Amino acid sequence: MPRITVCIPTFNRVHLLPYAIDSVLNQSEQDFELIICDDGSSDRTPELMSQYTDDRIKYIRHQQNIGKSNNMRSGFDAASGEYFIKFDDDDRLTPDFLVSTAAILAEGSSIDFVGTDHWIIDINNVRDEAKTQENTHRWGRNNLPAGVVNNLLEVVFIQQSFQVGATLFRRKTLQELGYMQPNLQNCEDNDLFVRLALSGKKGYYLPKLLMEYRYHAEQQGINRAIPYLFDKIRYLESYKFESEKLEKVRKNRLTETQLLLGLRLIEKGETQKGRELVLAGKSFSTPKAWTGLGLSLLPVGLRGKAFNALRQVRG
């Protein structure tokens, strides 16, 4: 049995997947298995995978697209390591990620997962120090001390400091929770960390830049934003916290997400549903809500230009 299972779910990323795979093969800790689960890619991913001869690599190919979270779950179900990490096919691990995080889990069985900080890289694999510092600050990691996190639920829900691709887990801990929720294509990582905290699991923060998260154009666009916002609403509606502080944050984020999704739907031309969501989320920003409702009166063909003009003014 390998000590660590590394899982990389992939879909039509043949141009980036080799960088992710090489980052695992180049780890200073070599006691691992690497599972590539392919969600029905239509590019040259099968051809690429046929070129790897390392017997630690397992390739799971789904002939049809089964969805992001279901693809992740297929990789998890095939895992046999004591520890487990999943990271995306456009990201990379630094050479000492596995050895550094596994050493902490090996110190004592009370720690369920170890999360680290991470670099921001661009499409050319260049690290951006300014964006990295901004990202660390944005998600509260600059003020998060090393060690076991005492207020874990606040850290993972309010600050959202842990990033699943930069976290090594005990596999048995994830098995207890059922790992990722099936059929949830976005916010599945946020949901996992909240369930871990609510279950009383212990997380450890290691303040080192041990993973590389890639920012690139494929992550942007209205067609990606709309499914994300739908899933974020589903995620936020699935909880009701005992803490008044947490509930206030949850409700505020829910109204914000309803408003943002409503605006996106109006922009795309789904007017009625968009208006309903804008009205549901108007308490987050009444000016934005009325602006969106006003733009919904425009012909659909003009809305994109109007929304873009507003974004430029706001920017």
C-alpha positions in Angstrom: 0.0 0.0 0.0 1.4 3.4 -0.9 1.8 6.0 1.8 0.1 8.7 -0.2 -2.5 8.8 -2.9 -2.4 11.9 -5.2 -5.4 12.4 -7.4 -5.6 14.7 -10.4 -9.1 14.9 -12.0 -8.8 16.2 -15.6 -11.0 17.2 -18.5 -9.6 18.5 -21.9 -6.4 20.0 -20.4 -3.8 18.0 -22.3 -1.7 21.2 -22.7 -1.5 21.7 -18.9 -1.8 18.2 -17.4 1.9 17.2 -18.0 3.0 20.0 -15.7 0.7 18.7 -12.9 1.9 15.1 -13.4 5.6 16.1 -13.4 5.1 18.0 -10.2 4.1 14.8 -8.5 6.8 12.6 -10.1 9.4 15.2 -8.9 8.4 15.0 -5.3 11.1 14.5 -2.7 8.7 12.0 -1.1 8.4 9.1 -3.6 6.1 6.7 -1.7 2.9 7.5 -3.6 0.4 6.4 -6.2 -0.9 8.9 -8.7 -4.4 8.6 -10.0 -5.5 10.5 -13.1 -9.3 10.4 -13.5 -10.4 11.6 -16.9 -14.0 12.9 -17.2 -14.4 11.9 -20.9 -11.8 14.2 -22.4 -12.2 14.7 -26.2 -8.6 16.0 -26.7 -5.4 14.0 -26.7 -5.4 13.1 -23.0 -5.6 9.3 -23.6 -2.6 9.6 -26.0 -0.7 11.6 -23.4 -1.4 9.1 -20.7 -0.3 6.2 -22.8 3.2 7.7 -22.8 3.7 7.3 -19.1 5.3 4.0 -18.0 5.6 4.6 -14.2 3.7 1.8 -12.6 2.6 4.2 -9.8 0.4 6.0 -12.2 -3.2 4.8 -12.6 -5.4 6.2 -15.4 -9.2 6.1 -15.0 -11.0 7.1 -18.1 -14.7 7.7 -18.2 -16.1 7.4 -21.7 -18.7 10.0 -21.1 -18.6 13.2 -19.0 -20.0 12.3 -15.5 -19.4 15.7 -13.9 -16.7 17.3 -11.9 -17.5 16.0 -8.4 -18.4 12.5 -9.6 -15.1 12.3 -11.5 -13.2 13.4 -8.3 -15.1 10.7 -6.3 -14.0 8.0 -8.8 -10.4 8.9 -8.1 -11.0 8.9 -4.4 -12.8 5.5 -4.5 -9.7 4.0 -6.3 -7.3 5.4 -3.7 -5.3 3.1 -1.4 -2.9 5.4 0.4 -3.0 6.3 4.0 -3.0 10.0 3.1 -4.9 11.6 0.2 -4.7 14.9 -1.8 -6.6 16.0 -4.8 -5.5 19.0 -6.9 -6.6 20.3 -10.3 -5.0 19.5 -13.6 -3.9 23.1 -14.2 -2.0 23.4 -10.9 1.2 22.0 -9.5 2.8 20.8 -6.2 6.2 22.1 -5.2 8.8 19.4 -4.7 8.5 19.3 -0.9 4.7 19.4 -0.6 4.2 15.7 0.2 7.2 15.3 2.6 6.3 18.4 4.5 2.6 17.8 5.0 2.9 14.0 5.6 5.5 14.6 8.3 2.9 16.6 10.3 0.2 13.9 9.9 2.7 11.3 11.0 3.4 13.1 14.3 0.0 12.2 15.7 -3.3 10.7 14.7 -5.3 13.6 16.2 -4.7 15.8 13.1 -7.0 15.1 10.2 -5.6 17.3 7.5 -2.8 19.7 6.8 -3.2 22.8 4.6 -0.5 25.1 3.2 -0.2 28.4 1.5 0.3 28.5 -2.2 1.9 30.5 -5.1 -0.1 32.1 -7.9 1.3 31.3 -11.3 0.4 32.3 -14.8 -0.2 30.2 -18.0 3.6 30.1 -18.5 4.3 28.7 -15.1 5.7 32.0 -13.9 5.2 32.8 -10.2 3.6 36.2 -9.4 4.8 37.3 -6.0 2.5 40.4 -5.8 -0.6 38.3 -6.6 0.6 35.6 -4.3 0.8 38.1 -1.4 -2.6 39.5 -2.3 -4.1 36.1 -2.4 -2.6 35.1 1.0 -4.0 38.3 2.5 -7.4 38.0 0.8 -8.1 34.5 2.3 -6.8 35.4 5.8 -3.7 33.2 5.7 -1.4 36.0 6.6 -2.9 36.1 10.1 -3.4 32.4 10.5 -0.7 31.0 12.9 1.1 27.7 12.3 -0.4 24.7 14.0 -3.8 23.2 14.9 -6.6 25.7 14.0 -8.7 26.3 17.1 -11.6 28.2 15.5 -11.8 25.9 12.5 -15.4 26.5 11.4 -14.8 30.3 11.2 -11.5 29.8 9.4 -13.0 27.5 6.7 -16.3 29.2 6.3 -15.8 32.9 6.9 -12.1 33.3 5.9 -12.0 30.3 3.6 -8.3 30.0 4.3 -7.9 26.3 3.3 -7.5 25.4 -0.3 -8.3 21.8 -1.1 -5.6 21.4 -3.7 -3.0 22.6 -1.1 -4.2 20.2 1.6 -3.2 16.6 2.5 -5.9 14.6 4.3 -6.0 11.3 6.2 -8.0 9.2 3.8 -10.0 7.5 6.6 -11.2 10.9 7.7 -12.6 11.6 4.2 -14.1 8.2 4.1 -16.0 8.9 7.3 -17.6 12.0 5.7 -18.2 10.4 2.3 -15.6 12.8 0.6 -17.1 15.2 -1.9 -20.8 15.6 -2.4 -22.0 13.8 -5.6 -23.3 16.0 -8.4 -22.0 19.3 -6.9 -19.8 20.7 -9.6 -18.7 23.9 -7.8 -18.1 24.8 -4.1 -17.6 21.1 -3.4 -14.3 22.0 -1.7 -15.9 24.7 0.5 -18.6 22.2 1.5 -16.1 19.5 2.4 -14.2 21.8 4.8 -17.4 23.0 6.5 -18.5 19.3 7.0 -15.0 18.5 8.4 -15.3 21.4 10.9 -18.9 20.5 11.9 -17.8 16.9 12.5 -15.1 18.0 15.0 -12.1 17.2 12.8 -8.8 18.9 13.4 -7.0 20.9 10.8 -3.4 22.1 10.9 -2.1 25.1 9.0 1.5 25.1 7.6 2.4 28.6 6.5 4.6 27.7 3.6 4.1 28.2 -0.2 4.1 24.5 -1.2 1.6 24.5 -4.1 1.1 26.5 -7.3 -2.4 27.7 -8.2 -2.7 28.8 -11.8 -4.7 31.9 -12.9 -5.6 31.8 -16.6 -8.3 32.9 -19.1 -10.1 29.5 -19.2 -11.4 30.2 -15.6 -13.3 33.4 -16.7 -16.5 34.1 -18.5 -20.2 34.1 -18.0 -20.7 30.5 -19.0 -18.5 29.4 -16.1 -19.9 32.0 -13.7 -23.5 31.0 -13.9 -23.1 27.3 -13.0 -20.7 28.4 -10.2 -23.3 30.8 -8.7 -26.1 28.3 -8.9 -24.0 25.8 -7.0 -22.9 28.4 -4.5 -26.5 29.1 -3.6 -27.1 25.4 -3.2 -24.1 25.2 -0.9 -25.1 28.2 1.2 -28.7 27.0 1.5 -27.6 23.6 2.8 -26.4 25.0 6.2 -27.9 26.8 9.2 -25.4 27.5 11.8 -25.9 27.8 15.6 -23.5 30.7 15.8 -25.2 34.0 15.2 -22.0 35.4 13.7 -21.8 32.5 11.1 -25.5 32.8 10.3 -25.2 36.5 9.6 -22.2 35.8 7.2 -24.1 32.9 5.5 -27.3 34.9 4.9 -25.3 37.9 3.6 -23.3 35.7 1.2 -26.5 34.1 0.1 -28.2 37.4 -0.8 -25.0 38.5 -2.6 -24.9 35.4 -4.6 -28.6 35.6 -5.5 -28.1 39.1 -6.7 -24.9 38.3 -8.7 -26.6 35.3 -10.4 -29.7 37.3 -11.2 -27.6 40.0 -12.9 -25.7 37.4 -14.9 -29.0 35.7 -16.0 -30.4 39.1 -17.0 -27.3 39.8 -19.0 -27.6 36.4 -20.8 -31.3 36.9 -21.6 -33.0 34.7 -18.9 -35.0 37.7 -17.8 -37.7 36.3 -15.6 -35.5 34.1 -13.5 -32.9 36.8 -13.3 -35.4 39.4 -12.0 -36.6 36.9 -9.4 -33.1 36.4 -8.1 -32.2 40.1 -8.2 -35.3 40.8 -6.1 -34.3 38.0 -3.6 -30.8 39.5 -3.3 -31.6 43.2 -3.4 -30.9 43.6 0.3 -27.2 43.1 -0.4 -27.1 46.1 -2.7 -30.3 48.0 -3.6 -28.5 50.2 -6.2 -27.1 47.2 -8.0 -30.5 45.5 -7.9 -32.3 48.5 -9.4 -29.6 48.9 -12.0 -30.0 45.3 -13.0 -33.8 45.5 -13.2 -33.4 48.6 -15.3 -31.0 46.9 -17.7 -33.5 44.0 -18.0 -35.8 46.3 -20.0 -33.2 46.6 -22.7 -33.2 44.3 -25.8 -31.2 41.2 -25.0 -28.7 42.0 -27.8 -27.7 45.3 -26.0 -27.4 44.0 -22.5 -23.9 42.6 -22.8 -22.5 45.9 -23.9 -24.4 47.8 -21.2 -23.2 45.4 -18.4 -19.6 45.6 -19.8 -19.8 49.4 -19.8 -20.9 49.4 -16.1 -18.1 47.0 -15.2 -15.5 49.3 -16.8 -16.9 52.3 -14.9 -16.8 50.4 -11.7 -13.3 49.1 -12.4 
